Amino acid sequence: MRKYYVYIMTNRTRTLYTGMTNDLERRVMEHKQKLIPGFTSKYNISTLVWYQDFDDVEQAISAEKTIKAWRREKKVALIEEMNPEWADLALEQQGSS
């Protein structure tokens, strides 16, 4: 079964970026290596601080839209519930592979 991921990434100044993908490892690597021009490469968004997986693409799209509409404070609370240290979860993902 295919998985879909909604994720939040940040940089050292804690600028937030919310996205959705079906391959979290690949997408995070693209952000880290600045392979796709745009917001994340311009602001050096390279730290994965939150993610959630979904079995249904429509649920993932809906969750992404919902989170993108939230105020910053609510996004920060979501991140800190899962990852109070704002650690790079991509590094943990690599370690568990």
HUUR-V284593 format. One record per residue. RES is the residue in three letters. SS is DSSP state (helix for helix, strand for strand, loop for the rest). BURIAL is 1 if it has 24 or more other ideal C-beta (glycine too) atoms within 12 Angstrom, else 0. D_CENTER is the distance of its C-alpha to the mean C-alpha in Angstrom with 2 decimals. Layout:
res=RES ss=SS burial=BURIAL d_center=D_CENTER
res=RES ss=SS burial=BURIAL d_center=D_CENTER
This chain:
res=MET ss=loop burial=0 d_center=21.05
res=ARG ss=loop burial=0 d_center=17.93
res=LYS ss=loop burial=0 d_center=14.53
res=TYR ss=strand burial=1 d_center=11.77
res=TYR ss=strand burial=1 d_center=8.15
res=VAL ss=strand burial=1 d_center=6.18
res=TYR ss=strand burial=1 d_center=2.53
res=ILE ss=strand burial=1 d_center=2.74
res=MET ss=strand burial=1 d_center=4.26
res=THR ss=strand burial=1 d_center=8.01
res=ASN ss=loop burial=1 d_center=11.46
res=ARG ss=loop burial=0 d_center=14.70
res=THR ss=loop burial=0 d_center=15.69
res=ARG ss=loop burial=0 d_center=12.58
res=THR ss=loop burial=0 d_center=11.92
res=LEU ss=strand burial=1 d_center=8.77
res=TYR ss=strand burial=1 d_center=6.86
res=THR ss=strand burial=1 d_center=5.55
res=GLY ss=strand burial=1 d_center=5.82
res=MET ss=strand burial=1 d_center=7.54
res=THR ss=strand burial=1 d_center=9.20
res=ASN ss=loop burial=0 d_center=12.01
res=ASP ss=loop burial=0 d_center=11.47
res=LEU ss=helix burial=1 d_center=8.27
res=GLU ss=helix burial=1 d_center=10.49
res=ARG ss=helix burial=0 d_center=11.94
res=ARG ss=helix burial=1 d_center=9.09
res=VAL ss=helix burial=1 d_center=7.71
res=MET ss=helix burial=0 d_center=11.47
res=GLU ss=helix burial=1 d_center=12.02
res=HIS ss=helix burial=1 d_center=9.91
res=LYS ss=helix burial=1 d_center=11.72
res=GLN ss=loop burial=0 d_center=14.96
res=LYS ss=loop burial=0 d_center=14.70
res=LEU ss=loop burial=0 d_center=15.99
res=ILE ss=loop burial=0 d_center=15.16
res=PRO ss=loop burial=0 d_center=16.92
res=GLY ss=loop burial=0 d_center=15.57
res=PHE ss=helix burial=0 d_center=13.57
res=THR ss=helix burial=1 d_center=11.08
res=SER ss=helix burial=0 d_center=14.17
res=LYS ss=helix burial=0 d_center=16.39
res=TYR ss=loop burial=0 d_center=14.54
res=ASN ss=loop burial=0 d_center=13.54
res=ILE ss=loop burial=1 d_center=9.77
res=SER ss=loop burial=1 d_center=9.41
res=THR ss=strand burial=1 d_center=8.13
res=LEU ss=strand burial=1 d_center=5.24
res=VAL ss=strand burial=1 d_center=6.38
res=TRP ss=strand burial=1 d_center=5.48
res=TYR ss=strand burial=1 d_center=5.41
res=GLN ss=strand burial=1 d_center=8.60
res=ASP ss=strand burial=0 d_center=10.80
res=PHE ss=strand burial=1 d_center=13.52
res=ASP ss=loop burial=0 d_center=16.84
res=ASP ss=loop burial=0 d_center=17.46
res=VAL ss=helix burial=0 d_center=15.88
res=GLU ss=helix burial=0 d_center=17.38
res=GLN ss=helix burial=0 d_center=15.85
res=ALA ss=helix burial=1 d_center=12.30
res=ILE ss=helix burial=0 d_center=13.29
res=SER ss=helix burial=0 d_center=14.95
res=ALA ss=helix burial=1 d_center=12.17
res=GLU ss=helix burial=1 d_center=9.90
res=LYS ss=helix burial=0 d_center=13.13
res=THR ss=helix burial=0 d_center=13.96
res=ILE ss=helix burial=1 d_center=10.98
res=LYS ss=helix burial=0 d_center=11.39
res=ALA ss=helix burial=0 d_center=15.03
res=TRP ss=loop burial=0 d_center=14.76
res=ARG ss=loop burial=0 d_center=16.19
res=ARG ss=helix burial=0 d_center=14.36
res=GLU ss=helix burial=0 d_center=16.23
res=LYS ss=helix burial=0 d_center=14.93
res=LYS ss=helix burial=1 d_center=11.21
res=VAL ss=helix burial=0 d_center=12.42
res=ALA ss=helix burial=0 d_center=14.43
res=LEU ss=helix burial=1 d_center=11.71
res=ILE ss=helix burial=1 d_center=9.84
res=GLU ss=helix burial=0 d_center=13.36
res=GLU ss=helix burial=0 d_center=14.51
res=MET ss=helix burial=0 d_center=12.35
res=ASN ss=loop burial=1 d_center=12.11
res=PRO ss=loop burial=0 d_center=15.04
res=GLU ss=loop burial=0 d_center=15.30
res=TRP ss=loop burial=0 d_center=11.84
res=ALA ss=loop burial=0 d_center=12.26
res=ASP ss=loop burial=1 d_center=10.26
res=LEU ss=helix burial=1 d_center=9.32
res=ALA ss=helix burial=1 d_center=9.50
res=LEU ss=helix burial=0 d_center=13.08
res=GLU ss=helix burial=0 d_center=13.75
res=GLN ss=helix burial=0 d_center=12.65
res=GLN ss=helix burial=0 d_center=15.09
res=GLY ss=helix burial=0 d_center=17.69
res=SER ss=helix burial=0 d_center=17.83
res=SER ss=loop burial=0 d_center=18.35
